[in-house]
Amino acid sequence: MSDKVLTCAPLIKPIEGLADAIKAALGNDVIVIKDEHFELSVGVVREKLASVMEVLRDQFAYQQLMEIAGADYPERAERFDVCYHLLSVTKNHRLRVKVRTDENEPVPTVTHLWPVAGWLEREVFDMYGVLFSGNTDLRRILTDYGFRGHPFRKDFPLTGYVELRYSEEQKRVVYEPVKLAQDFRSFDFMSPWEGAQYVLPGDEKAPAAPPPPVAAPAAPKVDTPKTTEKPAQTGAGEPASTDAAKTSKAQADDKPPVVKGDGKAGDA
């Protein structure tokens, strides 16, 4: 069995001694450093996140914040992981920074370091309910108005969706729970091109297919083939032009044809 690790991301050559250098620079702010599957992940103290990110940006040249993602582990006391993906353009290297939190403890914002973090933090808040202290515009951006709950949380109830519509009776916009009930449908997962043994929905409205064409009867078998041995058997009559017949006969006998008149135009 091969020792190679399959990964969907392009492999980036690790930087020798980077983990030790980060540990030395951050000191007790680092909880754990893992170098697995050609990826370096650094777990840091939640309250020290902003200062840690500033060090990684200014001293280790991780200039860009590419993404902020959330992960939910309901069995843990601090159930959420907030993952920051950093990119160093000059080193062609990526780094992952993680912090842990729960529903109540906010994570320090990094919008003062990367303005793009404002939108990314709002996504994590909207999907997981993670709070970010210092973010002055922490609003929902993906779920609808009046949405209750957070759809990426594993304990998210299915009754969290609400429907927004205009009520003609009340003359105003109202919010109502979404009803997801539907009729029972049985799927056989058979492709229509494989020939389903039943009428597909909607096909009953199509016109009936024309009947298949009837094949012509086969010619009767004849023991003696029919041949034409005499001109009379062809059914052809006499030649329409006697001159053409004489010309054809003369050509057959290699004799010059006999033409009436002097051959000039207008001769009959």
ChimeraX attribute file (.defattr): number of C-alpha atoms within 10 A of each C-alpha:
attribute: neighborCount
match mode: 1-to-1
recipient: residues
	/A:1	3
	/A:2	4
	/A:3	5
	/A:4	7
	/A:5	7
	/A:6	8
	/A:7	9
	/A:8	5
	/A:9	7
	/A:10	7
	/A:11	12
	/A:12	11
	/A:13	10
	/A:14	15
	/A:15	12
	/A:16	8
	/A:17	8
	/A:18	12
	/A:19	16
	/A:20	10
	/A:21	12
	/A:22	18
	/A:23	16
	/A:24	11
	/A:25	15
	/A:26	16
	/A:27	10
	/A:28	12
	/A:29	17
	/A:30	20
	/A:31	15
	/A:32	13
	/A:33	18
	/A:34	13
	/A:35	11
	/A:36	8
	/A:37	11
	/A:38	16
	/A:39	15
	/A:40	18
	/A:41	20
	/A:42	20
	/A:43	19
	/A:44	21
	/A:45	15
	/A:46	20
	/A:47	14
	/A:48	16
	/A:49	20
	/A:50	16
	/A:51	15
	/A:52	19
	/A:53	21
	/A:54	18
	/A:55	15
	/A:56	19
	/A:57	19
	/A:58	10
	/A:59	12
	/A:60	16
	/A:61	17
	/A:62	23
	/A:63	18
	/A:64	16
	/A:65	22
	/A:66	14
	/A:67	15
	/A:68	20
	/A:69	16
	/A:70	22
	/A:71	16
	/A:72	17
	/A:73	13
	/A:74	13
	/A:75	7
	/A:76	11
	/A:77	10
	/A:78	16
	/A:79	15
	/A:80	22
	/A:81	19
	/A:82	20
	/A:83	19
	/A:84	21
	/A:85	17
	/A:86	22
	/A:87	19
	/A:88	17
	/A:89	12
	/A:90	9
	/A:91	11
	/A:92	12
	/A:93	18
	/A:94	19
	/A:95	16
	/A:96	18
	/A:97	22
	/A:98	23
	/A:99	21
	/A:100	21
	/A:101	18
	/A:102	20
	/A:103	12
	/A:104	10
	/A:105	15
	/A:106	16
	/A:107	23
	/A:108	17
	/A:109	19
	/A:110	22
	/A:111	17
	/A:112	13
	/A:113	16
	/A:114	16
	/A:115	11
	/A:116	15
	/A:117	20
	/A:118	19
	/A:119	18
	/A:120	18
	/A:121	26
	/A:122	23
	/A:123	22
	/A:124	22
	/A:125	19
	/A:126	22
	/A:127	19
	/A:128	24
	/A:129	21
	/A:130	24
	/A:131	22
	/A:132	20
	/A:133	13
	/A:134	15
	/A:135	19
	/A:136	10
	/A:137	11
	/A:138	18
	/A:139	13
	/A:140	17
	/A:141	13
	/A:142	11
	/A:143	15
	/A:144	12
	/A:145	13
	/A:146	14
	/A:147	19
	/A:148	14
	/A:149	19
	/A:150	20
	/A:151	18
	/A:152	15
	/A:153	18
	/A:154	12
	/A:155	11
	/A:156	13
	/A:157	12
	/A:158	10
	/A:159	13
	/A:160	14
	/A:161	22
	/A:162	17
	/A:163	14
	/A:164	16
	/A:165	11
	/A:166	11
	/A:167	11
	/A:168	8
	/A:169	6
	/A:170	8
	/A:171	8
	/A:172	9
	/A:173	10
	/A:174	13
	/A:175	15
	/A:176	11
	/A:177	12
	/A:178	13
	/A:179	10
	/A:180	8
	/A:181	6
	/A:182	6
	/A:183	5
	/A:184	6
	/A:185	6
	/A:186	6
	/A:187	6
	/A:188	7
	/A:189	7
	/A:190	10
	/A:191	8
	/A:192	9
	/A:193	6
	/A:194	7
	/A:195	8
	/A:196	12
	/A:197	8
	/A:198	7
	/A:199	8
	/A:200	9
	/A:201	7
	/A:202	7
	/A:203	10
	/A:204	9
	/A:205	7
	/A:206	7
	/A:207	7
	/A:208	8
	/A:209	6
	/A:210	6
	/A:211	6
	/A:212	6
	/A:213	6
	/A:214	6
	/A:215	6
	/A:216	6
	/A:217	6
	/A:218	6
	/A:219	6
	/A:220	6
	/A:221	7
	/A:222	7
	/A:223	6
	/A:224	6
	/A:225	6
	/A:226	7
	/A:227	8
	/A:228	8
	/A:229	8
	/A:230	8
	/A:231	9
	/A:232	9
	/A:233	9
	/A:234	10
	/A:235	7
	/A:236	8
	/A:237	8
	/A:238	7
	/A:239	9
	/A:240	8
	/A:241	8
	/A:242	10
	/A:243	14
	/A:244	12
	/A:245	13
	/A:246	14
	/A:247	16
	/A:248	13
	/A:249	13
	/A:250	14
	/A:251	12
	/A:252	9
	/A:253	10
	/A:254	9
	/A:255	10
	/A:256	9
	/A:257	15
	/A:258	10
	/A:259	11
	/A:260	10
	/A:261	10
	/A:262	8
	/A:263	9
	/A:264	8
	/A:265	7
	/A:266	7
	/A:267	9
	/A:268	7
